Amino acid sequence: MSLTVMRRVTFCAGHRLLNHDGKCVNLHGHNYVAEFYVTADQQDSVGRVIDFKLLKTRCKGWLDEHWDHAFLLWDEDVEAIAAIQQTNPHRLFKLPYNPTAENLATYLLFEASEQILEGTGARAERVVIWESEESCADVRRDA
């Protein structure tokens, strides 16, 4: 038997897509929704994969600290990085790739979730990033 729980967290962030051939080449922002799907090898003594409150605290805490009300930019996007750094104060999170919804979901699953869930006995198996009410990216660990 496999049990999975999900926590939905919202955050606001700006970005742009370097080399995009449309409007997303401009600096702009979204009200994102991140869904973290979490499992564990066994349930705790209460019967949970992880306490929902702890999952919320960990996921929202990481997003609030790193991405909420920040610009998420590719570390190769020197023009946008320079522009954001001209403002004070500013929040900037540099990613190793273009900040598409697909890449944001990938980063959360394969990079951030290790830190988010450290010491809980749970692990993220899937992350979905909603960039709008109509568009999302879904990434899962290979089975």
N, C-alpha and C positions, 0 to 999 in steps of 0.2 A: 504494500500500500504506500502511496505517495501523497503527502499532504503539502499544500501550498497555501500561503496567505498573501494578501495584497494590501499595500498601503498606498493611497493616492496623496500626493503633496503638490501644492501649487507654488509657483514662484514667477517673478517678473525678471526679464533680462533682455539686454540688447545684443545684437550681433550684426554681422554682414557676411555674405558669402563671396569670398575673393574669387574672381574670374567667372562669376555667375553671368548669364546672358540676359538677365531680366532685372526686375525691381529689387531683388534681394542683394544686389551688389551694393546697395546703399545701406548706411547705418540705419537700423530700425529695431523695434522691440516686439516682444510677444509676452502674453500671459500664458506661461507654460504649465502643463500638468505632467508630473512624473508619476508613473505607477511602478512600484517595486514589488515583484513577485518573489517571495522568500520561502525556502524550505529548510528542513533540518533532517538529520539522520534519525532522530527520535524526538518524541514529544517530551516536554518537561513534566514535572510531577503534577502540574495542574491540568495537563492535556493539551498544551499549546505548542505550536512551532516556535513562536516568540510572542511575548506580550504586545498587543497592538499599540499600547501607549509607548512602550520602549521603541518599537519600530518607528512610530511617528517622530518621537524625540530624536532618534538617530538620523533618520532620513531628512527631516525638516531642518535639523541642526546643521547638517553638512551643507545642504543647499543654501540655507540662510547665511552661513559663514563664507561660502565660496562663490555662489552664483546669483543669489537674489539681488536684484537691483545693481547688477554688474554688467559690463560688456564682456561677452564671451567671444574671443577672437583667436584666429589661427596665428600661431607664433611667427608665421612667415608674412603676415599682413602688416608690414612695417608702417604703411601710411595710416591705417586705421588706429594702430597702437599709438603712433605718435600723436594723432589727433586727440585721442582720449586722454593721453598723458598731459596734454596742454591744459586740461581743466582741473581745478581743485575745488573740492575733493573729487576723486574718481575711484571707481572700482573696476578692476580689469582682471580677467582670468584668461591666461593664454593656454590654448589647446594645441596639441601636436598635429592637428588637422583642421580643415574647414569646419565651422560650427553648424553643420547641418543637423536636423533632428536625428538622423541616423547616427551621426558621429557623437552627438550628445548622449544618446541612449547607450551607445557602445562604451563611452567613457564612464558613465555611471555604473554599468554592469561590470566591466573588466578592471577598472581602476578604483573608483570611489567606493564601491560597495564593500570591498575588502576592509577599508578603514571604517566605514559606516557600521558594519556588523561585527567588527572585531570583538572577540570575547563573548559573543552571544550564543554560539553554537549553531547559528543559522547562516545560510548563504543565499545570495540573490541568484536566481536562475533565469530571470527575465526582467527587462526594463522596457517600458513603453514611454515615449515622450510625445505628448500632444502639443503641437506648435499652434494649433487653432482648434476650434470645435470640429473641424472637418478633416484635419490632417494629422497623422501620427506616424511614428517610426517604432518598430517593435524588434528588439534584439533578444536572442536567447542563447544560452550556452549550448554547445553541441552535446547531444546525449552520449 
